[in-house]
Amino acid sequence: MNQARFFNYLQYEKRFSPHTLTAYQSDMGQFVEFLGKTYEMTDPADIRHTHIRSWMVDLMERGNVARSINRKLSCLKTYFKFLRKQGEITANPMLKVIAPKTGKRLPVFVPEKNMSLLFGQVDFGEGISGIRNRLVMEVLYCTGVRQSELMSLKAESVDFANNRIKVLGKGGKERLIPIAGHLAELFRQYIETRKAVFPGNEVANLILTDKGQPVGKGFVYNLVKRYLSIVTTVEKRSPHVLRHSFATHLSNNGADLNAIKELLGHSSLASTQVYTHNSIEKLKKIYQQAHPKAEISSEP
């Protein structure tokens, strides 16, 4: 099965992220290997829904969870839609495939008091490294941007006149995010210090390492984990946890769900609704504490 045109389509027309492309390439490789070993099949036109179901069973027996299997099925849905569009198949076998159900996974977030402790009490260090480290943590928590969006920020991404930043999100979609005055000032301080420390540096990316190079995923992840470890014991301490914290805290404090959706750059409101979970739990506690019929006595 020649997949080169399919992945070119995902990269240049659908503009999938490098992370998603890598995951899809892995999924397709596993599927093709399974078809070859189990059915000696190489032509996509010969694939039926029964072959895909058989692969699902094999994945389950190998210990893959429902969420992982659904990701792989999402890859196949996109693939067979592409083949149908290209006229290489006449029927889409995925139409008869039912994805396994997954339980709702609530987002991990850091409590507000812990974030206040981080920015109020923790020492981020001196010089440009200290300013950068604080800036990274502040931007991730105060704007909810993704790690990749942070890494792609440029100096011109910051609009000081209107206190906002321009972010390039998934699918090449741009969005504007307001920033507080203190964060705008931190951006200004970092940009001025960067010019002084790295004169003549023409690297477009705003956030740099101590050697003046663009930061990578590992750098940002380790930085976030280091500082979150000081103020919280939550199991996950990644950049995405700060994004979850941003959205959850907005929801807890009464922000409109559609506004949170726009700030996060979600294409669907369904993706944003998960952040109402904590607000609902708060309402349950208030109800149980305040309503006379909330607790039914077990006495006769």
Secondary structure, DSSP 8 states (H G I E B T S, - for coil): ---HHHHHIIIIIS---HHHHHHHHHHHHHHHHHHHHHH----GGG--HHHHHHHHHHHHHTT--HHHHHHHHHHHHHHHHHHHHHTS-SS-GGGG---------------HHHHHHHHHH----SHHHHHHHHHHHHHHHHH---HHHHHT-BGGGEETTTTEEEEE-GGG-EEEEE--HHHHHHHHHHHHHHHHHSTT----BSSB-TTSSB--HHHHHHHHHHHHHHH---S--SHHHHHHHHHHHHHHTT--HHHHHHHHT-SSHHHHGGGGHHHHHHHHHHHHHH-TTSS-----
